[in-house]
Amino acid sequence: MNIAVSISCLFVTMALFVRGYPTGAPPEACRQMIPGHGVPAQTGTSNPYRIMTTKTTFSCPGDTVTVTVTGNSFRGFLCQPVPNTGELLQNPQDPVQKQNKCGQMASLTHDDNSIKSSVSFIWKPLTTQSVNIVCTVVQTKLNFWTNVSSTTLRYIKSRCQPSRTEATEQAGSDVKQVTAVINTEDVGKDNVPDTRVNVPDSRTDQVPDTKLDNKLEEKDVHGTDTGVGIDSTDTRDSDGNNIGHTTSVLTGFMLSLVVCLLIL
């Protein structure tokens, strides 16, 4: 009886001591990334897991790196960037559900302890430091590996293109500046009348052009035919004055003389 009780107590104690976390690593595991399973991590056997990344460098705000934990099947994981910076985000193409139980830290852990062949998520950098993605991978309660690391992700300075949001904001700012310039030009045009149109040209409107009249008078004085009602029989003296129609006067005198003779 005493032996049976002792064995039962031992199993209960082991069950309490060797705890599992089917819904993800607890907050107290965030700093050391060691699960509270009551046993040390595997060290004598080779690590069957790899942390793969889609790129090894990053440059600009908005860059993302897809991270995949792969290898033998496993049940749980806890992954973080080291140093802890940036954001770890769900990968929409990965069906495995993940959660962050580490508050403000960039961290992801499993949502259930079902068997998984791989898991994928996204790291969004917010730093110019080199970073490693480090994971603890749990195969079973008693078998897990810590410090499973990716290749170092290095920052490379580059000329970055603005993001779509920044480009839209910049375009809106440019439109506002152009509109302000156009409005300023319009105000200047509306408030200051154009005197070139409103002020009449005194040379044409106020002083009559007498050049043509002078020419006609000059032609008349010198007896030039201007074609404006001047009789070719006009007789002028040496000063240019009209002294009558000579031919018409002689004809009238002869007719008067003939009439007088007939009467007599």
SERO-4910 file (N, C-alpha, C, O; in steps of 0.05 Angstrom, whole numbers):
BEGIN
 pado doro    nc1    nc2    nc3   cac1   cac2   cac3    cc1    cc2    cc3    oc1    oc2    oc3
  Met    A     17    -24      0      0      0      0     17     25      0     14     43    -16
  Asn    A     37     25     19     54     49     20     70     53     -6     74     75    -15
  Ile    A     78     31    -19     92     33    -44     74     44    -66     83     61    -82
  Ala    A     50     35    -67     31     45    -88     25     75    -84     24     89   -104
  Val    A     22     83    -59     18    112    -54     42    128    -62     39    150    -73
  Ser    A     65    118    -56     90    133    -62     93    136    -93    100    157   -102
  Ile    A     86    114   -107     88    116   -137     68    136   -148     75    151   -166
  Ser    A     44    136   -137     23    154   -146     32    183   -141     28    200   -158
  Cys    A     43    188   -117     52    216   -111     74    224   -129     76    248   -137
  Leu    A     91    205   -136    114    211   -154    104    220   -182    114    239   -193
  Phe    A     84    205   -192     73    212   -218     59    240   -218     61    255   -236
  Val    A     45    245   -196     31    270   -193     52    293   -192     48    314   -205
  Thr    A     73    289   -176     94    309   -174    107    314   -201    112    337   -209
  Met    A    113    293   -216    125    296   -242    106    310   -261    115    327   -278
  Ala    A     81    304   -259     61    317   -277     60    347   -271     57    364   -290
  Leu    A     63    355   -245     63    383   -239     89    396   -246     89    420   -254
  Phe    A    111    382   -243    137    393   -248    143    396   -278    153    416   -287
  Val    A    136    374   -293    140    375   -321    115    385   -335     97    369   -342
  Arg    A    113    411   -337     89    423   -348     91    427   -378    113    431   -389
  Gly    A     69    425   -391     68    432   -420     50    456   -424     34    462   -407
  Tyr    A     54    469   -447     38    493   -453     25    490   -480     36    500   -500
  Pro    A      2    477   -481    -11    471   -506    -21    496   -521    -26    496   -545
  Thr    A    -24    519   -506    -34    543   -519    -12    564   -522    -18    588   -523
  Gly    A     13    556   -522     35    575   -527     52    579   -503     44    574   -480
  Ala    A     76    589   -508     95    595   -486     84    617   -468     73    636   -478
  Pro    A     87    614   -442     77    634   -423     94    659   -423    117    659   -432
  Pro    A     84    682   -412    100    707   -411    126    704   -397    145    717   -404
  Glu    A    128    687   -376    153    684   -361    175    671   -378    199    671   -370
  Ala    A    168    659   -401    188    647   -418    199    666   -439    217    659   -454
  Cys    A    189    691   -439    196    710   -460    225    718   -459    238    722   -480
  Arg    A    236    722   -435    264    733   -433    285    712   -439    303    717   -456
  Gln    A    283    689   -427    303    668   -431    297    649   -454    314    635   -464
  Met    A    272    650   -463    262    632   -484    266    602   -477    273    586   -495
  Ile    A    262    596   -452    265    568   -442    238    559   -431    228    572   -413
  Pro    A    226    539   -442    200    530   -432    203    517   -404    224    506   -397
  Gly    A    182    520   -388    183    509   -361    175    480   -360    156    472   -347
  His    A    190    463   -375    184    435   -376    199    419   -354    194    395   -351
  Gly    A    216    432   -339    230    419   -318    254    402   -326    266    388   -310
  Val    A    261    404   -352    284    389   -362    300    408   -380    289    427   -391
  Pro    A    327    403   -382    343    421   -398    338    416   -428    327    396   -436
  Ala    A    347    436   -444    345    433   -473    364    412   -483    384    405   -470
  Gln    A    359    402   -506    376    382   -519    402    394   -527    403    415   -539
  Thr    A    424    381   -520    450    391   -527    468    370   -540    486    376   -556
  Gly    A    464    345   -532    482    324   -542    475    313   -569    491    300   -582
  Thr    A    451    319   -579    443    310   -606    442    333   -625    439    356   -617
  Ser    A    444    326   -650    444    348   -671    416    360   -673    395    348   -668
  Asn    A    416    386   -679    391    401   -681    377    394   -708    388    397   -729
  Pro    A    352    384   -706    338    376   -731    323    399   -744    308    394   -763
  Tyr    A    326    423   -734    309    445   -744    326    467   -756    349    471   -749
  Arg    A    314    482   -775    327    504   -789    308    528   -790    284    525   -792
  Ile    A    320    551   -788    305    576   -791    313    589   -818    335    599   -821
  Met    A    295    587   -836    301    597   -864    289    625   -868    267    631   -857
  Thr    A    303    642   -883    293    669   -889    293    673   -919    310    662   -933
  Thr    A    275    690   -929    274    696   -958    295    715   -967    300    717   -991
  Lys    A    308    729   -949    330    747   -956    349    749   -932    342    742   -910
  Thr    A    373    759   -938    393    761   -917    400    790   -911    417    796   -894
  Thr    A    388    809   -926    393    837   -921    366    852   -922    346    842   -932
  Phe    A    366    876   -910    343    894   -911    354    922   -913    376    928   -904
  Ser    A    338    940   -924    347    967   -929    328    989   -920    335   1008   -906
  Cys    A    303    987   -930    285   1010   -928    262   1004   -909    254    981   -905
  Pro    A    250   1025   -898    225   1022   -883    204   1008   -901    200   1016   -924
  Gly    A    191    989   -890    171    974   -905    181    948   -917    165    932   -926
  Asp    A    208    944   -916    219    918   -924    208    896   -905    204    901   -881
  Thr    A    204    873   -915    195    850   -899    212    826   -905    221    823   -928
  Val    A    215    808   -886    230    783   -889    211    761   -880    201    761   -857
  Thr    A    207    741   -897    191    718   -890    209    697   -877    229    690   -888
  Val    A    200    688   -854    216    669   -838    200    643   -836    176    643   -832
  Thr    A    214    620   -840    202    594   -838    217    575   -820    242    573   -823
  Val    A    203    563   -801    215    543   -783    209    516   -796    185    509   -799
  Thr    A    229    500   -802    225    475   -816    243    453   -805    263    459   -790
  Gly    A    238    428   -811    254    406   -801    235    383   -794    215    379   -807
  Asn    A    242    368   -773    224    347   -763    198    359   -752    197    383   -747
  Ser    A    178    342   -750    153    352   -739    157    362   -710    175    352   -696
  Phe    A    141    381   -702    143    392   -675    115    402   -667     96    403   -682
  Arg    A    113    408   -641     87    416   -630     86    446   -622     66    459   -624
  Gly    A    109    456   -612    108    484   -602    133    499   -611    153    487   -619
  Phe    A    132    526   -608    155    543   -615    152    570   -602    130    578   -594
  Leu    A    174    584   -599    175    612   -590    197    625   -605    221    618   -603
  Cys    A    190    645   -621    210    658   -639    211    688   -633    190    701   -628
  Gln    A    235    700   -635    239    728   -630    263    738   -647    281    722   -652
  Pro    A    263    763   -655    287    775   -666    307    782   -644    299    792   -623
  Val    A    333    778   -649    354    785   -629    374    802   -643    387    794   -662
  Pro    A    378    828   -634    363    841   -612    334    844   -619    326    844   -642
  Asn    A    318    848   -598    289    848   -602    280    875   -613    279    895   -599
  Thr    A    275    875   -639    267    900   -653    250    893   -677    249    870   -686
  Gly    A    235    912   -686    217    907   -708    191    894   -700    183    896   -676
  Glu    A    178    881   -718    152    868   -713    152    840   -725    162    836   -747
  Leu    A    140    822   -711    134    795   -721    104    793   -727     87    798   -710
  Leu    A     98    787   -753     70    788   -762     62    760   -773     78    744   -781
  Gln    A     36    756   -772     25    732   -784     30    731   -814     30    752   -827
  Asn    A     36    708   -825     38    704   -853     11    695   -864      2    673   -857
  Pro    A     -2    711   -881    -29    704   -890    -29    677   -905    -51    665   -907
  Gln    A     -6    669   -916     -6    644   -931      0    619   -914      0    597   -924
  Asp    A      4    624   -888      9    601   -869    -16    596   -852    -25    615   -839
  Pro    A    -27    572   -852    -51    567   -837    -47    564   -807    -66    565   -792
  Val    A    -22    561   -798    -16    557   -770    -21    583   -755    -10    604   -761
  Gln    A    -38    581   -734    -45    605   -719    -23    611   -698    -11    592   -687
  Lys    A    -18    636   -695      4    645   -676     -6    667   -659    -27    679   -664
  Gln    A      9    673   -637      1    694   -619     26    705   -605     47    693   -605
  Asn    A     23    729   -595     45    742   -580     36    744   -550     17    757   -544
  Lys    A     51    730   -533     45    731   -505     67    747   -489     68    746   -465
  Cys    A     83    762   -505    105    776   -492    102    807   -492    121    821   -491
  Gly    A     77    816   -493     72    844   -491     84    861   -513     78    856   -537
  Gln    A    101    880   -506    112    899   -525    136    886   -541    145    898   -560
  Met    A    145    863   -533    167    850   -547    157    838   -574    134    830   -576
  Ala    A    175    838   -594    169    825   -619    172    795   -614    194    785   -610
  Ser    A    150    780   -615    151    751   -607    126    737   -618    104    749   -621
  Leu    A    129    712   -625    107    695   -634    110    667   -622    132    657   -621
  Thr    A     88    655   -614     87    628   -604     63    614   -615     46    626   -628
  His    A     62    587   -611     40    571   -622     14    577   -607     14    586   -585
  Asp    A     -8    571   -621    -34    575   -609    -46    548   -600    -65    548   -584
  Asp    A    -35    526   -610    -44    499   -601    -20    481   -604      0    487   -617
  Asn    A    -22    457   -592      1    438   -592     -3    416   -612      8    394   -608
  Ser    A    -17    421   -633    -20    401   -654      7    398   -668     24    415   -667
  Ile    A     10    374   -681     35    369   -695     38    387   -720     19    389   -736
  Lys    A     61    399   -723     66    417   -745     91    408   -760    111    399   -748
  Ser    A     91    411   -787    114    404   -803    131    429   -808    155    427   -813
  Ser    A    119    453   -807    133    478   -810    115    501   -801     91    497   -797
  Val    A    126    524   -798    111    547   -791    125    571   -803    149    572   -805
  Ser    A    109    591   -812    120    614   -827    108    639   -816     84    640   -809
  Phe    A    124    660   -814    114    687   -805    132    708   -819    150    702   -833
  Ile    A    126    733   -813    139    756   -827    152    774   -806    140    780   -785
  Trp    A    177    781   -811    191    801   -794    192    827   -810    201    828   -833
  Lys    A    183    848   -797    184    875   -809    205    891   -793    201    898   -770
  Pro    A    228    897   -806    250    911   -792    244    940   -786    231    954   -802
  Leu    A    253    949   -763    251    977   -755    278    986   -743    278    999   -722
  Thr    A    300    978   -756    326    983   -745    347    984   -767    341    976   -790
  Thr    A    371    993   -760    394    992   -778    415    972   -768    437    971   -778
  Gln    A    408    957   -747    426    937   -735    423    910   -750    402    905   -763
  Ser    A    443    894   -748    441    866   -757    424    850   -737    426    855   -713
  Val    A    408    832   -747    389    817   -731    389    788   -738    393    780   -761
  Asn    A    385    771   -718    380    742   -722    353    735   -712    344    746   -692
  Ile    A    339    718   -726    313    707   -716    320    681   -701    331    662   -713
  Val    A    314    681   -675    321    659   -658    295    646   -647    276    659   -640
  Cys    A    295    619   -647    271    604   -639    278    582   -619    300    571   -619
  Thr    A    259    576   -602    259    551   -586    238    533   -599    215    541   -601
  Val    A    246    509   -606    227    491   -619    223    467   -601    242    454   -592
  Val    A    198    461   -596    190    439   -578    179    416   -594    159    418   -607
  Gln    A    194    393   -592    185    369   -606    165    354   -588    144    346   -597
  Thr    A    173    350   -563    156    339   -543    161    354   -517    178    372   -516
  Lys    A    148    347   -496    152    361   -470    181    357   -460    192    375   -448
  Leu    A    192    335   -466    219    329   -456    241    334   -477    265    333   -470
  Asn    A    233    339   -501    253    344   -522    248    370   -536    228    374   -550
  Phe    A    266    389   -532    264    415   -545    291    426   -549    311    419   -536
  Trp    A    293    445   -568    319    457   -575    317    487   -572    297    499   -581
  Thr    A    336    499   -560    337    529   -557    358    541   -575    376    527   -586
  Asn    A    357    567   -578    377    582   -594    380    571   -623    402    571   -634
  Val    A    358    563   -634    358    556   -663    356    582   -678    336    596   -677
  Ser    A    378    588   -693    381    615   -704    381    615   -735    389    596   -748
  Ser    A    371    637   -746    372    641   -775    400    652   -782    416    659   -765
  Thr    A    404    655   -808    427    670   -818    424    699   -809    402    709   -807
  Thr    A    446    712   -804    445    740   -795    433    758   -818    442    756   -841
  Leu    A    414    774   -810    401    793   -829    415    819   -826    415    831   -804
  Arg    A    427    829   -847    444    853   -845    431    877   -859    418    874   -880
  Tyr    A    434    900   -846    424    925   -858    444    935   -879    468    936   -874
  Ile    A    433    943   -902    449    955   -923    437    982   -930    413    984   -936
  Lys    A    453   1003   -928    443   1030   -934    436   1032   -963    452   1024   -980
  Ser    A    413   1042   -970    404   1043   -997    386   1067  -1001    374   1077   -982
  Arg    A    384   1076  -1026    365   1098  -1032    338   1086  -1035    332   1071  -1053
  Cys    A    321   1093  -1015    295   1080  -1013    273   1095  -1029    273   1120  -1029
  Gln    A    256   1081  -1042    233   1093  -1054    211   1097  -1033    208   1081  -1015
  Pro    A    196   1119  -1035    174   1124  -1015    153   1102  -1018    147   1092  -1040
  Ser    A    141   1096   -996    119   1077   -996     95   1089  -1010     95   1113  -1015
  Arg    A     75   1073  -1015     51   1082  -1029     37   1105  -1013     28   1124  -1024
  Thr    A     36   1101   -987     23   1122   -970     39   1148   -971     28   1169   -974
  Glu    A     66   1146   -968     83   1169   -969     81   1183   -997     81   1208   -998
  Ala    A     80   1167  -1018     78   1178  -1044     52   1193  -1048     51   1215  -1060
  Thr    A     31   1181  -1038      4   1195  -1040      4   1221  -1025     -6   1241  -1035
  Glu    A     16   1221  -1001     17   1245   -985     34   1266   -999     27   1290   -998
  Gln    A     57   1258  -1011     74   1277  -1025     60   1288  -1049     62   1312  -1055
  Ala    A     45   1271  -1064     30   1281  -1087      9   1301  -1079      5   1322  -1092
  Gly    A     -5   1296  -1056    -25   1315  -1046    -12   1341  -1039    -23   1362  -1044
  Ser    A     12   1340  -1027     26   1364  -1019     34   1380  -1044     32   1405  -1044
  Asp    A     44   1366  -1065     51   1380  -1090     28   1394  -1103     30   1416  -1113
  Val    A      4   1380  -1103    -20   1392  -1114    -28   1417  -1099    -35   1437  -1112
  Lys    A    -25   1416  -1073    -32   1440  -1057    -14   1463  -1063    -22   1486  -1065
  Gln    A     12   1458  -1067     31   1479  -1073     26   1491  -1100     27   1515  -1103
  Val    A     20   1474  -1120     14   1484  -1147    -12   1501  -1146    -13   1522  -1159
  Thr    A    -32   1491  -1132    -57   1506  -1129    -52   1533  -1117    -64   1553  -1126
  Ala    A    -35   1534  -1096    -29   1560  -1083    -16   1579  -1102    -22   1603  -1102
  Val    A      2   1569  -1119     16   1586  -1138     -4   1597  -1159     -3   1621  -1166
  Ile    A    -22   1580  -1169    -42   1588  -1188    -60   1609  -1177    -66   1629  -1190
  Asn    A    -69   1605  -1152    -86   1624  -1139    -73   1651  -1135    -85   1672  -1139
  Thr    A    -47   1651  -1129    -32   1676  -1126    -30   1691  -1152    -34   1715  -1153
  Glu    A    -26   1676  -1174    -24   1689  -1200    -52   1700  -1208    -53   1722  -1220
  Asp    A    -73   1685  -1202   -100   1694  -1209   -107   1720  -1194   -119   1738  -1205
  Val    A    -99   1721  -1168   -105   1745  -1152    -91   1769  -1165   -103   1791  -1166
  Gly    A    -66   1766  -1173    -52   1788  -1186    -66   1797  -1211    -67   1821  -1217
  Lys    A    -77   1778  -1227    -90   1786  -1251   -117   1799  -1246   -124   1818  -1261
  Asp    A   -131   1790  -1226   -157   1802  -1221   -156   1829  -1209   -173   1846  -1215
  Asn    A   -137   1835  -1192   -135   1860  -1177   -122   1882  -1193   -127   1906  -1188
  Val    A   -105   1876  -1212    -91   1896  -1227   -101   1896  -1256    -94   1878  -1271
  Pro    A   -117   1917  -1264   -127   1917  -1291   -105   1920  -1311    -85   1933  -1306
  Asp    A   -109   1908  -1335    -90   1910  -1356    -95   1936  -1372   -113   1938  -1387
  Thr    A    -77   1956  -1367    -81   1982  -1380    -75   1981  -1409    -83   2000  -1424
  Arg    A    -62   1960  -1418    -57   1959  -1446    -82   1956  -1462    -83   1963  -1486
  Val    A   -103   1944  -1449   -129   1941  -1463   -148   1963  -1457   -163   1972  -1474
  Asn    A   -149   1972  -1432   -169   1991  -1423   -162   2020  -1431   -181   2036  -1434
  Val    A   -137   2027  -1434   -129   2054  -1440   -128   2057  -1471   -112   2044  -1483
  Pro    A   -144   2075  -1483   -143   2078  -1512   -117   2090  -1521   -104   2104  -1507
  Asp    A   -110   2083  -1546    -86   2093  -1559    -92   2121  -1569   -106   2124  -1589
  Ser    A    -79   2141  -1556    -85   2169  -1564    -75   2175  -1592    -85   2194  -1604
  Arg    A    -57   2159  -1601    -46   2165  -1628    -67   2160  -1649    -66   2172  -1671
  Thr    A    -86   2142  -1645   -106   2135  -1665   -133   2146  -1657   -149   2152  -1675
  Asp    A   -140   2147  -1631   -167   2155  -1623   -170   2185  -1619   -192   2195  -1624
  Gln    A   -150   2198  -1609   -153   2226  -1601   -144   2246  -1623   -157   2267  -1626
  Val    A   -124   2240  -1638   -114   2259  -1659   -120   2248  -1686   -109   2227  -1693
  Pro    A   -137   2261  -1702   -143   2251  -1729   -119   2251  -1747   -101   2268  -1745
  Asp    A   -119   2232  -1764    -97   2229  -1783   -102   2247  -1807   -121   2242  -1822
  Thr    A    -86   2268  -1810    -91   2288  -1832    -73   2284  -1855    -72   2300  -1874
  Lys    A    -58   2262  -1855    -39   2257  -1877    -53   2256  -1904    -44   2267  -1923
  Leu    A    -76   2241  -1905    -90   2237  -1930   -102   2264  -1940   -100   2270  -1963
  Asp    A   -114   2279  -1921   -126   2305  -1928   -104   2324  -1939   -109   2338  -1958
  Asn    A    -81   2324  -1926    -60   2342  -1935    -51   2335  -1963    -45   2352  -1979
  Lys    A    -49   2308  -1968    -40   2300  -1994    -60   2308  -2015    -53   2317  -2037
  Leu    A    -87   2306  -2009   -107   2314  -2028   -107   2343  -2034   -109   2352  -2057
  Glu    A   -103   2359  -2012   -102   2388  -2016    -78   2396  -2032    -79   2414  -2049
  Glu    A    -55   2382  -2026    -30   2388  -2041    -34   2383  -2070    -25   2398  -2087
  Lys    A    -47   2360  -2077    -52   2353  -2105    -71   2374  -2118    -67   2382  -2141
  Asp    A    -91   2382  -2103   -110   2402  -2114    -96   2428  -2120   -101   2441  -2140
  Val    A    -77   2437  -2103    -64   2462  -2106    -47   2461  -2131    -46   2481  -2146
  His    A    -34   2439  -2137    -17   2438  -2160    -31   2428  -2185    -18   2423  -2205
  Gly    A    -58   2425  -2184    -73   2419  -2208    -71   2390  -2215    -75   2383  -2239
  Thr    A    -65   2372  -2196    -62   2344  -2203    -89   2331  -2202   -105   2337  -2184
  Asp    A    -95   2314  -2221   -120   2300  -2222   -122   2279  -2200   -107   2260  -2201
  Thr    A   -139   2283  -2180   -142   2265  -2158   -165   2246  -2162   -169   2227  -2147
  Gly    A   -181   2251  -2183   -204   2234  -2188   -227   2238  -2169   -244   2221  -2166
  Val    A   -227   2261  -2155   -249   2267  -2136   -264   2292  -2145   -262   2312  -2132
  Gly    A   -278   2290  -2168   -296   2312  -2177   -282   2337  -2187   -294   2358  -2185
  Ile    A   -257   2336  -2197   -243   2360  -2207   -245   2360  -2238   -238   2340  -2251
  Asp    A   -256   2382  -2249   -261   2384  -2278   -234   2389  -2292   -218   2405  -2283
  Ser    A   -230   2375  -2315   -205   2378  -2330   -203   2405  -2343   -181   2412  -2353
  Thr    A   -225   2421  -2344   -225   2447  -2358   -219   2470  -2339   -218   2493  -2347
  Asp    A   -213   2463  -2313   -207   2484  -2293   -182   2498  -2302   -162   2486  -2311
  Thr    A   -183   2525  -2299   -159   2542  -2306   -149   2555  -2280   -165   2567  -2266
  Arg    A   -123   2552  -2274   -111   2563  -2250    -90   2583  -2257    -76   2580  -2278
  Asp    A    -86   2603  -2240    -65   2623  -2245    -38   2613  -2234    -36   2589  -2226
  Ser    A    -18   2630  -2234      9   2621  -2225     10   2614  -2196     28   2599  -2188
  Asp    A     -9   2624  -2179    -10   2617  -2151    -26   2592  -2146    -28   2583  -2123
  Gly    A    -38   2581  -2167    -53   2556  -2164    -82   2561  -2158    -96   2542  -2152
  Asn    A    -92   2586  -2160   -120   2592  -2154   -137   2587  -2179   -128   2591  -2201
  Asn    A   -161   2576  -2175   -179   2570  -2197   -191   2596  -2207   -203   2611  -2192
  Ile    A   -188   2601  -2234   -198   2627  -2245   -221   2622  -2264   -228   2639  -2280
  Gly    A   -233   2598  -2263   -258   2593  -2278   -253   2574  -2300   -231   2564  -2305
  His    A   -275   2569  -2315   -275   2550  -2337   -274   2567  -2363   -294   2578  -2371
  Thr    A   -250   2570  -2375   -246   2588  -2398   -263   2580  -2422   -276   2597  -2435
  Thr    A   -264   2556  -2428   -279   2546  -2452   -309   2552  -2449   -321   2561  -2468
  Ser    A   -320   2548  -2425   -348   2553  -2421   -355   2582  -2424   -377   2589  -2434
  Val    A   -338   2600  -2415   -344   2629  -2417   -344   2638  -2446   -362   2653  -2453
  Leu    A   -325   2630  -2462   -324   2638  -2490   -348   2629  -2505   -360   2643  -2522
  Thr    A   -357   2604  -2500   -380   2593  -2514   -405   2609  -2507   -421   2615  -2524
  Gly    A   -409   2616  -2482   -432   2632  -2473   -432   2660  -2486   -453   2670  -2494
  Phe    A   -409   2672  -2488   -407   2699  -2500   -415   2698  -2530   -429   2716  -2539
  Met    A   -406   2678  -2545   -412   2676  -2573   -442   2672  -2577   -453   2683  -2595
  Leu    A   -455   2655  -2560   -484   2651  -2563   -500   2676  -2557   -520   2681  -2571
  Ser    A   -491   2691  -2538   -505   2717  -2532   -503   2736  -2555   -522   2750  -2561
  Leu    A   -480   2738  -2567   -476   2756  -2590   -494   2749  -2613   -505   2766  -2626
  Val    A   -496   2723  -2619   -513   2713  -2641   -542   2720  -2636   -556   2729  -2654
  Val    A   -551   2717  -2612   -579   2723  -2605   -585   2752  -2609   -606   2760  -2619
  Cys    A   -566   2770  -2601   -570   2799  -2604   -572   2806  -2633   -589   2823  -2640
  Leu    A   -555   2795  -2650   -556   2801  -2679   -582   2793  -2692   -593   2807  -2709
  Leu    A   -592   2770  -2683   -618   2761  -2694   -641   2779  -2686   -659   2782  -2702
  Ile    A   -640   2790  -2663   -661   2808  -2654   -661   2834  -2670   -682   2844  -2678
  Leu    A   -637   2843  -2675   -635   2868  -2690   -643   2863  -2719   -642   2881  -2735
***
